[in-house]
Amino acid sequence: MPLKTALTTALGIRYPIIQGGMHYVGYAELAAAVSNAGGLGLITALTQPNPEALRNEIRKARTLTAKPLGVNLTLLPVGKKPDFPGIIRVIIEEGIKVVETAGRNPGKVIEELKKNNIYVIHKCVAIKHALTAQKYGADMISMDGFECGGHPGEEDVGNWILLAKAGKKLSIPFVASGGCGTGSQLAAALAMGACGINCGTRFMATVEAPIHQNIKQALVDGDEKSTTLVLRTLRNTERVFKNPTAMKVRELEAKHPGEIEPIYPLLKGDNYRKSFQETGDTQSSVWSCGQVMGLIEDIPTCEVLCKRISDEAEDILRNRLSQNLVSKL
């Protein structure tokens, strides 16, 4: 019996699992596969070069699934400022009903989306930011712990604290994000008041993820120690795969703190894209992934993964944990 939570009820999905936004991964193929599997698939808006390309990607996904589908929109500093008004216009015109926002100052974006009856899940790394998004009108929070791939923020707080505190402080539903990939974690998140989990890196290591097999295998071969942090001195911290290129960025950043110019050639998004989409070279670019690598042991289909996570969580909640209860009789 599938789990029923505020997430599954609000979005009409089978499993309380969201596939988070991921640069050069969150394309139509993966989003549709996750939605077809019973979770919520998200297309990553900023992976598309412009709003019209996003429109085409949404339409492509709609040919692959009739299930609920969303878009991730990240509001973080990038080299060239995206056309955010154009992206939002396309999201509205294409009838997207769920948007995951992330990053800084989401107020105006949330306001515009809510005017158009779009369900907004705001991803953030601190309770104070979650409370602000709640005030702005977000429908749900994705509480993103320090374990996450990509941008964990500057607070360095893990989910063991974030989730327990969110359960006490928030009046809207929230999901756990960052380091998620197993049913035991889903069960633990539910116990702390969450209504589901958001998985990013774990969905990279699936059959349908539209990235090179070498990248997927690197996630299987790696462990929880196989990431490192870059861009700390620019206060735009990113958790990435630990390889010689990332370590060179750390070295240069230590010599030139707060300066993007010395490290930019190594960080260029096109390097990232080529590794994922063309060469499969895991060593020559700086690419995001999370500490959940330590829990990735295979490359299943999205359907198998979603069912496995849900079944494990249900078994824990229904059977294993009940054994710890002593009858009062």
N, C-alpha and C positions, 0 to 999 in steps of 0.2 A: 504493500500500500504506500503510494508516494506521500511525502511529507506535505502538510498544508501549513503555510505560514503567511504572514502579511505580504511577502513578496510574491508568492505564487498566486495569491488571491487578487492582488492589485493588478498584476500583469497578465493573468490568465495563462501561466506557464506550469508545466508539470513538476519540474524540480526547482528548488530554491538556489539556483546557480546562475551567475552572470559571467559571461566572458568579457573581461575588461578590455578597454581600448589599448591597442599596442601598435606602435609605429612600424610600418612595413609588414604587419602581420594581420591587422584587422580589416581584411578585405571581405568582399561579398561571400566568397566560398566558405570561409571559416564562420562568419556570422550566421549564415544560413544553416550550416551543419550543426552549430550549437542550438539554434532555434528548433531545427527539426528533431534534435535529440531530446528536447524538452526543457532546455534552459533558455536564457535570453542572450542572443547573439548581438554584438555591437559592431558597426562599421566605424573605423577610426577616421574622423573627418580630416584631420591634418595630414594624413598619409596621402590624401588626394591633392593634386597640384592646384586645384581651383574649385570653386563651387559647382561649376557645371560637370566636372569630373566626378564630384561627389554625387550629383544627381544621377549620373550614369551608373555609378556603383550601387546606389540604392535600388535603382530599377533592375539591375542585374541580380541583386539579392532577391528581389521579389519574384524573379523567374525561378528561383531555386527553393523558395519556401513560402508558405502561406501563413506561417506561425508568426507570433509577435517578434518584432525586430526593432532595434534601436540604433542610435548614433552616439558615439563618444566625441565630445568637444572639449579639448584641453586648452585652458587659458593661461599658458605659461610663456615666458620669454623664449623666442626663437629668432634665428638670424633675420628672416624676412617676415614682417608682420602679416599674418594671414588676413584674408578678407572675411572677418567675422560676420559682418552684416549680411554678406552674400551667402555664407554658409548657413546662417540661421534662416534666411529666406528660403533656401532650397529645402531645408529640413521641414519647414512649415508647408511649402508648396507640395512636397512629396508625401505629405500625410503621415510622417513619422510621429508615433505616439509616445515614445520613450527616449529621453536623452540623458546620457551620463555627462555631467559637466565635471571639470576638475581644474584645479589651479586657483588663481588669484582673482579677487574682486568679481564674484559671479552675479552680483545683485541685478545689474541691468539685463544680463542674459537670462537669468531665471525669470525676471519680470516679463520679458518678451515671450518666452516659451510658455509661461503660464497663461498669458493672454490668449494663447492659441490652444489651450486645453492639452498641453503636452505634460506628461508625467516626468518630473525632474528628479534624478538621483545625483546628488552632489558628492563627489569624492574629495575627501580632505584628510589631513594628517594630524589634526589637533582638535581637541574638544571645543576650543574657543571658535575655531573656524566652522565647525559643525553647527554650533549654536547660532552663528551669524547666518549661515545658509538656511537654517530653520526659520530664522526671523524674516529672511528674504522671501520665503515661500516654497523652499524645496520640499518635495514630497517624501523623500527618503535620503538618508546619508549612507555613503560608502566609506566606512572608517578604515583608513589605509595605514597599516602599521609599518614600522621601520624596516621590516623584513622584505618589503615589496621591491619588485624590479622597477626601473624607471626612477621617478622622482619621489623620494620619501620625505621631502621637506627638510627643515633644519631643526626639528624638535627631538629627533632620535628616540621616540617612544614606541615600544613594541605593542603588539596587539593584546598581550596578556593584561596590560593596564588600560589601553585605549578602549577595548570592548567593555570591560567591567564598568568603566567610568561612563561610557556612552549610555549603557543601560540605566544608569542612575540619573543622568543629566538631560537626555533628549526626550522630547515628547512625541517625536515622529519615529517611524521605523528606521532601522539601520541594518546594513549588512557588513560582514567582516571582509576586509580586503588586505592583501599583502601576506605572502607566504602560504596561501591556501591551495590545497590540492587533494585532500583526502576526506573520507567520510568521518573519521574521528575528529578532524578539525571542524567540520560542519556541525557535528553534535556538540562540540565544546562551544562553538559560536552561539548556537541556539541556547545553550545553558546560560550564557552570559547576556542573553537578551536580544541577540541578533536574529534576523529573520531569513538569513541566507548567507552565501559567500560569493565573493567576486574572485575569479581566477584569471590570471593573465598568463604568466610563464607556463603554467601547467597545460594550457590549451595550445601553446606553441609546440609542445611535444605530442601532437595528435596527427593522425593520418591526414586529416583534411587541412591542417595548417598550411597556407600557401608559401612555405619557406623551404629552403634547401635541406635535404635530408641530413647533411653534415651538422647543421645547426641543431636539429632535433636530437641527433645522437650526442652532441656535446652536452645537452641538458641531461640526458640519461647518464652519461659518463661522469658528469660533474657532481659536486656535493654542496652542502650548505656553506662551505668555505671557498667556493669557486666564484665569488663575486667580489667587487671592490667598489669604492666610492670615488667619483670624480666631481669636479666643479664645486667643491666645498667652499673655496675662497670667493667664488662668485655668488654664493648663496642661492645656487640653483642645483643643489646636490642631485646626482644621478647614480643609481646602483646599476653596475654593468658587469659583464662577464670579465673575469680576471684573465687577461692575456697580455702579451708584451706591449701591444699598442696602448691599452688602458694604463699599464704601469708607466709607460713613457709620458702619458698625459699627467699622471700624478707627479712624476719627477719634474716636468716643466712647470706645472702649477705651483710646486713648492718653491721653485726659483723665481717665478713671476706671479705671485699671488694677486688675484683679482683681475688679471689680464687675460682676455680671451684670444688675442692675436697669436701668441706663441703656440697655443694648443688647437686653434681652430682647424688647421689642415688635417689633424688627426681625428677631429670630431665631426667632420662634415657628414651630413646626412646621406650623401650619395655613396660614401664608403660603406655605411650601414646597409643601404639598399642593395648594393652590389653583393655584399656578403650573403644577404638573405635570399636575393632573387636570382643571382647569377653564378657566383663562384663557389659559394658554400665555404669560403675561407673563414674559419672561426677566429683567426689570429690577427688579421690585418685591419680590423675596424673596431670601433667602440660601440657595443650593442647592449641594450638593456635586457636584464633578466633578474630574477629574484632568488632568494635563499631557498625557496621551495625546491630548487634543484636537488636538495638532499633527500627529497621524498619522491622524486621521479625515477621510476624503474623500467618504464616501457613506453611505447608509442601506440596507444590504442586509438580507435575511432572516437569521435565525440560522443556517439551514442553509448558505447561501452563505458567511457569515462564517467559520463553523467549518471548513468544507472549505478555504476560501482560506488560512486560517492554517496548517492542517496541511499542505496541498500545498506552500506556500511553504517551510515549515520542512524538509520532506522533500527538496525540490529543492536547498536549500542544503546540507544534510547529505550528500546522496548525490552531488551533481554539483559545485556551485560550490566547496565546501571541498576536495574531493578533488583539484582542480586545483592546489592549493597544495602538495601532497605531492610530494616528489622521490624517485624510485625509488633504493633503495640499491644496485641492481644496476649 
